[in-house]
Amino acid sequence: MKPPAEAIADLYARRACDFDADRTKTLFERSWLDAFLAHVPQGGRILDLGCGSGEPIARYLVEQGREIVGVDVSPDLIDLCRGRFPDQTWITADMRGVDLGRTFDGVIAWHSLIHLPPEAQPAMLAVFARHLRPGGVLVFTSGSEQGETIGEWRGEPLYHGSLSLDAYRTGLDDVGLDVRRHVVSDRNCGGATVWLARRRGGKVVG
């Protein structure tokens, strides 16, 4: 049996419909999404890394007039996205290896980075930055302290990993991203720790 950190992709692939059914559609994330969209022009392009089934976040972004390129490791989740939003672009891939060769007005990684082990996360910050135009904005969720935890979902282990808050700040700065807003365990957003950052001009590390 694979360790939980290595098994997360298989879990999402095997149980895509269960994840979609359990994912709340109440859009409690809206205040953060609106803060993110304030920096993304109408018709702007957003890269959604770990897009899941596209509900409710991608739907909201599309309804607000933005173009989405979504990436997820689960083929079945991507199939759900394609069925729901056929005019958008959906890619089955591990987000750690994504290099699309173009930049976006915004990048979002909502409850996706948290499923990677801490040692893999600094490189993901470079992936985020590499896909942002100068002035482009990033929103993502993280843990609140360094370490790993194994939860349980429908009888299966569910892995979460995190860097320390200082490591996220340093890592973002290293790849040319300035933190614009950050809340730890936001009670108005389901207890999520959320970061909003904007890419500086010039060369991006990574």
C-alpha positions, 0 to 999 in steps of 0.5 A: 500500500502506498503511503498516504502522501503518494496515494492522494492522487489515486484517491481522487481518481478512484472516488471523484464522484464521491468528492463531488457529492461531498463538496459543499456548494455554498461558496463560503469562499466568495469574499476571497474569490472577490478579492482575487477577481478584483485584480483579474480583468473581465475576460481575463485568464485564470489557471485553476490548479487542483480544480476538482469538479469545477464546483463551486469555484470554477463555476463562480469564476466563469460566471464572473466573466473569466476564462478558466484553464483547469488542471487536476490529477483525476481524469474523472474530475476533469470529465465532470468539468468538461461536461459542466463547462465545455467552453473552458479548457481542462487538463488532466495532469499532476500540478507539480509537473505543469508548465503550460508555456504561457502566463495568466492574469490569475492563478488559484490553488484552493485546497490543493497545495495542502495535499502535497508533502512539505518538501514538494511545496516550495517548487509549487510556489515557483510553478504558481509564479511562472504562470503569472504575468507581472501584476498577476494575482495568486490565491491559495490555501495552506496549513498554518504550521509546518508538518503533516497530518493524516485525516480520514474521509469515507474510511480512507486516509486523507493526507495534508502537508504544510510549510510554516507560515514564515516559509510560505512568506519567504518562498513567495518572496523568493519567486517574486510574489508579494503578499497582499492579504493573509488570514490564518484559520479564517473563521469566515471561510471555513477555517481556511488559511488563505494567501493572496499575493501579487507577482512583481515585474521582472524575472521569476525564479524557477 
